[in-house]
């Protein structure tokens, strides 16, 4: 009578091959999560900048000075919420007339003098 099945060496070889494949693929999937957070934050930053641009245009059209809004509020956004910074999981907004520093990362930084908006995070200070 002939026995059917796999030998121990065949099973070990399959496990080794699967381990090698997993070692090659896993770093790519880990990097995808951080890239997704970065892309979501960039999209939210674009939404905030668009809200500032719309407010600027409407204030300029009706000759309301200053043209650049001095603050940002939730009424400027379609869903009445400030978009989330996916990197730091924060939707806080700091309004100031200075350049952001890296002491307290997270959320957004709005320059009330010129209308610029930054991601207030140390790793993404160049946006």
N, C-alpha and C positions, 0 to 999 in steps of 0.2 A: 504494500500500500504506500502511495506517494503522499507526503505531507505538503500542503500548500501554505504559503505565507512568506514573510520576509525574514531574512537573517538579521542578526544584530548589526553586522557591518553595514548592510544596506540602509538600515534605519539611522545609524550614526552618520553616514554620508549625507543622507537627506537633511538631517538636522544641521550639519555643518554648512551645507549649501544655503539653507534658509537663513542661517545666522549671518553668512557673508552678504547675502542680498539685503537683509535688514540693516546691517551696518552701513551699507552704501546708501540706502534710501532714507533712513531716519534723519540725518542732518538736514536734508532738503525740506522735510515736513516741519521740523522745528523752526527753521528760518521763515517758513510761510506765515506762521502766526505773528511774528514781529512785523513782517511786511504788510500783513493785513491791517494791523493796528496803525501802522504808519500811513497807509492809504486812507483809512477811515478818518484819521486826524487831519490829513491834508484836505480831504473833502469837506470836513466841518470848518476848517480854516477858510476855505473858499466860500462857504455859505456865509460866514461872518463878514468876510471882506465884501461880498456882494450886498449884504444888508447895509453896510456902511456906504457903499457906492450909491445905492438906491436912495438912502437918506440924504446923501450929499446932493444928488441930482434934484430931488424934490425941494430941498431947501434953497438950492441955487435958482430953480425955476421960479419960485415965489419970492426970491430976494430976501430970504431969512438969514440974517447973520448971527453967528458965524456959520459958514456953509458946512464946515466939518462938524458933525455932531459931537457935543461935549461928553456925552455918555452913551452907552448902548443899553437898551432895555428889551424885555421879552416881546414887546409889541412889534418890534422890527422883524421878527421871525414868523414864518408861516404857522408853525405849530405852537407858538407862544412859549418856546423854550430855547435857551441858548444851547447850541450844539455841544455834544460831549467831546472832550479830548480823550480819545481811546487809549492813548499811551499812558496817561496818568489817571484815567477814569475820573475826570473832573470836568465840571462845566462852570467853574468859577471864573469870574471876569474881573481883572484888575484894571481900573481906569487911572491913567497917570500921564504926565507929560515928560516922562523920562524913559530911557531905554531900559528894558528888563534886565535884571541881574539873575544869577543862578542860585540865589540863596534859598528860594522856596519853589521848587519846580511843581508844575501842574497847572492846568487851566490855561486861560488866555490873558494876554496883556494888550491893552488898547492904549495907543498914544493919542490923547485928546487934542493935541496941537495939530497933527498932520493926518490923522485918521488911519495910521498903520496899525496892523494887528499881528501879533506873534503868538506862537505856541510857547508857553512859559515852561519850558522843559530844557534841562541842561543838554541832553543829547540832540536836540533839534533846534538849536539857537539860530541856525542859518536860514530858517524859513522866513 
